[in-house]
Amino acid sequence: MAKSKVLSKPVEELTYEEALTELEGIVESLEDGQNPLDESLKLFERGQALVTYCGVLLESAQLKVQKLAGDSLVAFEEESE
C-alpha cells in the first residue's frame, strides 16, 4: 500500500467499500513485515479505526433493513450439508 494513500481521507468520509479496500491494503502491508515499527503502528491504528467504522456502517445498514422489513424480516440460516 502506498504511503500517500494511507491517511489520505478522514475515516468518517470514506464509503464502506473504500474503508474495506483500505483495510485490506493495511492488512497486506502489515503481513509483509517490511515497514518500520513507527509506520506499522500508524497502519495498525488506522486499521483499528477502519474496523470500528465499518462495524458502525454495517450496524446502521442492519437497523435500516430491520426498520424497512419490520416483522417480515427472516433470519438467515446457513444450509447444512
Backbone torsions as a table, in degrees:
resi	resn	phi	psi	omega
1	MET	NA	131.3	-178.8
2	ALA	-69.3	138.7	-177.6
3	LYS	-60.1	-36.5	-178.5
4	SER	-66.2	-25.1	-179.8
5	LYS	-77.3	-31.1	178.8
6	VAL	-69.1	137.0	179.7
7	LEU	62.4	22.8	-178.7
8	SER	-70.9	-30.4	-179.4
9	LYS	-134.6	147.3	171.6
10	PRO	-60.6	142.9	-177.1
11	VAL	-52.9	-42.1	-175.4
12	GLU	-65.4	-14.5	-179.8
13	GLU	-94.9	-3.1	-177.9
14	LEU	-85.5	149.6	169.3
15	THR	-78.7	167.8	177.7
16	TYR	-58.3	-44.8	-177.5
17	GLU	-63.4	-41.7	177.7
18	GLU	-63.7	-43.5	-179.5
19	ALA	-63.8	-43.4	-179.6
20	LEU	-65.4	-42.4	178.4
21	THR	-62.0	-44.2	178.7
22	GLU	-64.6	-40.9	178.8
23	LEU	-61.6	-43.4	177.7
24	GLU	-60.4	-40.1	177.8
25	GLY	-65.0	-38.8	178.9
26	ILE	-65.2	-44.0	179.0
27	VAL	-59.7	-46.2	178.1
28	GLU	-59.0	-44.0	-179.2
29	SER	-64.5	-41.3	178.8
30	LEU	-70.2	-36.5	178.2
31	GLU	-66.6	-30.6	-179.9
32	ASP	-64.0	-33.8	175.2
33	GLY	72.9	15.2	-176.6
34	GLN	-98.2	0.3	-178.4
35	ASN	-86.5	147.4	172.2
36	PRO	-64.3	159.2	-175.6
37	LEU	-55.3	-46.6	-177.7
38	ASP	-63.3	-37.2	177.4
39	GLU	-68.6	-40.0	177.6
40	SER	-61.8	-40.7	178.3
41	LEU	-64.6	-40.8	177.5
42	LYS	-64.1	-42.2	178.4
43	LEU	-64.0	-42.8	179.4
44	PHE	-62.3	-44.0	179.6
45	GLU	-62.5	-43.9	178.0
46	ARG	-63.4	-41.0	178.9
47	GLY	-61.6	-42.2	177.8
48	GLN	-61.5	-42.0	178.7
49	ALA	-64.0	-39.2	179.5
50	LEU	-67.6	-40.3	177.9
51	VAL	-60.6	-46.9	179.9
52	THR	-61.2	-45.8	-179.3
53	TYR	-62.6	-44.8	178.3
54	CYS	-61.7	-38.9	177.2
55	GLY	-61.6	-42.4	178.8
56	VAL	-64.2	-43.5	179.4
57	LEU	-63.9	-41.2	179.2
58	LEU	-66.7	-40.7	178.3
59	GLU	-63.7	-41.1	178.2
60	SER	-62.9	-42.9	178.8
61	ALA	-64.1	-40.1	179.0
62	GLN	-62.8	-42.1	179.4
63	LEU	-64.3	-39.1	178.0
64	LYS	-63.7	-43.2	179.4
65	VAL	-63.7	-43.4	178.9
66	GLN	-62.4	-39.5	179.7
67	LYS	-65.9	-42.0	-179.1
68	LEU	-72.0	-38.2	-176.1
69	ALA	-83.5	-25.6	-180.0
70	GLY	59.5	-136.4	-178.1
71	ASP	-73.0	-13.3	-177.6
72	SER	-81.9	-1.9	179.2
73	LEU	-69.7	126.5	-179.0
74	VAL	-111.2	132.9	179.0
75	ALA	-66.3	140.4	177.4
76	PHE	-76.7	130.3	176.5
77	GLU	-123.1	131.0	178.3
78	GLU	-70.5	143.4	177.0
79	GLU	-76.3	133.7	175.6
80	SER	-92.3	141.5	-177.6
81	GLU	-94.2	NA	NA
